[in-house]
Amino acid sequence: MNAIIELQSAFTETSGHLQTVNEVEAAAEIQQHLEKQDNIPLNIAITGESGSGKSSFVNSFRGVSDDDEGAAPTGVKQTTSEVTPYPHPNYSNVTLWDLPGIGTTKFPAKKYLKLVGFEKFDFFIIISNTRFTENDVKLAQETQKMKKKFYFVRSKIDNDINAERRKRDFSAERTLTEIRDDCVHSLQGIESPRVFLVSSFKQHWCDFSLLQETLERELPMKKRDFLFSCCRFGGCCFILVTQW
């Protein structure tokens, strides 16, 4: 977040100056700020309890297989023992961070936020492969306190569909609705929780594409929010708006 603070300071220092120059010069200076702003690092934390499918989600989101070089390690036992960064496939300044599971011996719930450096992340994706737990709710509440954006992801939906498929009155639509409603119910205390149902191995199912689209749409929104919060240039605001 230091990069954002530096840019905010730069905007404040130059606001008076921009009001004294012509539009061409002002536009050129603003463009320089926009280019700097494009390089602001954005850090997305992938968190949740151990075994929820965080590492598989990271790999799937990046478009790599679990056994590809550079993939996040996956397995039936705990595989993430430290905070690990992975580059976003489409944005060079965006990093996905695979966080260790909350509530493990090494990362107990009471010390989890401090141990993983929770404050340094900009976005949070909280993953569960069953119903969301008290630990998940606490993570979301702490994120809300920091006024940062987060999504809930219910993983391994393919397992649920396959289990329900054996029933005579099976309905995929009804099953997904029940899962989504159950997730929202378990997240009481969170205002308007956003829940995405995904399968890391069958991305065409459910909400995986919607989650990707939402994230990519809201990353630029974060940039716009930053610019509008910093810009106090009077007429120069019109120039900023037309850049998007």
C-alpha positions, -999 to +999 in steps of 0.1 A: +000+000+000+030+023+003+029+029-035-007+042-032+004+065-004+032+078-025+009+085-054-016+102-032+011+125-019+022+132-055-013+141-065-017+164-035+016+182-042+008+188-079-029+197-076-021+234-072+004+233-100-020+216-125-045+245-121-019+269-134-009+251-166-028+246-199-049+214-206-022+198-228+005+201-201-020+190-174-030+160-195+006+150-199+013+152-162-018+132-154-009+106-179+024+101-161+005+096-128-018+071-146+012+051-158+026+050-123-008+040-110-009+011-135+021-004-117+006-002-082+010-037-068-023-054-059-021-084-036-049-110-034-049-133-005-064-168-009-073-180+025-095-204+044-092-236+065-066-263+056-079-288+030-105-264+015-088-265-019-069-232-018-039-243-037-060-261-064-080-229-068-048-208-072-036-231-099-069-232-117-073-194-115-038-191-131-046-216-158-020-242-147-023-278-138-014-290-104+016-308-117+029-280-139+062-263-130+056-233-108+022-246-097+011-244-061+016-278-044-015-298-038-023-331-021-044-350+004-023-336+033-015-301+042+007-286+015+009-249+022+030-242+052+040-206+045+026-175+027+035-181-010+031-156-039+020-166-075+018-142-104-017-134-119-018-146-155-033-114-169-020-086-147+017-082-141+012-061-110-013-085-094-001-114-072-022-142-058-010-153-023-016-188-012-020-186+026-016-215+050-049-228+065-063-211+095-066-231+127-036-254+121-009-261+147+015-236+131-012-211+123-037-210+152-068-189+147-060-164+174-026-156+159-034-161+122-038-125+111-005-115+125+014-145+113+003-142+077+006-104+076-031-099+069-028-061+066-006-061+035-033-077+012-057-057-009-083-083-018-093-115+000-108-147-013-121-169+015-125-205+005-144-234+021-153-268+007-182-273+031-202-246+050-183-216+061-170-217+097-166-193+126-130-188+115-141-178+080-166-153+094-140-138+117-116-134+087-143-116+068-151-093+097-115-083+101-114-076+064-144-054+067-128-035+095-099-028+072-124-016+046-111-040+020-130-062-005-135-099-001-153-128-018-165-161-004-157-191-026-174-225-020-151-250-036-153-286-048-188-282-061-183-311-084-181-334-054-214-322-042-231-326-076-217-361-081-229-371-046-264-358-052-266-372-087-273-407-073-307-396-059-338-403-080-351-367-078-317-352-086-317-316-098-284-298-103-301-264-101-318-272-068-286-286-054-266-255-062-294-233-048-294-252-015-256-250-013-256-213-019-284-207+006-266-228+032-234-208+027-252-175+031-270-188+062-236-198+077-223-163+071-247-145+094-231-113+107-216-105+072-235-078+053-246-090+018-220-118+015-209-126-021-206-163-025-192-180-057-197-217-062-167-232-081-150-264-091-112-260-097-113-290-120-145-282-140-142-244-145-172-244-169-194-253-139-211-227-118-194-194-110-158-198-118-159-176-149-182-151-131-156-149-103-128-142-127-149-116-146-159-099-113-124-098-100-110-084-133-139-059-135-133-047-099-096-044-101-099-014-124-127-001-101-102-001-073-079+020-094-107+044-103-116+047-067-081+056-059-079+082-086-111+099-077-101+099-040-069+117-049-080+140-076-090+174-065-080+193-097-112+210-106-114+211-144-087+185-147-110+159-132-128+158-166-095+148-182-091+120-157-126+106-163-121+104-200-090+082-196-113+052-186 
